[in-house]
Amino acid sequence: MGNELDEKLEGLLDKYTELLLGESTDELKQDVKQWVIYSHIAKSMPPLAKHYNETYPEAKEEIKHTIQRIKQLNEAHRANKDR
């Protein structure tokens, strides 16, 4: 796209990552982006996600690790925020 919308969506992703995890780095934003895309597809088109998981089992494992990492970082961020 390379336009104003890209910049605004990038800013939205940056803020979302920061609010979710307590910081926003390029690596964390990439993880969040992958998690958001995969989660949306899995919820809106479960057969497609199932096909993807069967076709690419190694990618399925990678996304599982990414989701677990995000969950752990979010829990740690919330715990620190409550102090």
Secondary structure as UniProt FT lines:
FT   HELIX           4..21
FT   HELIX           26..44
FT   HELIX           46..55
FT   HELIX           57..81
//
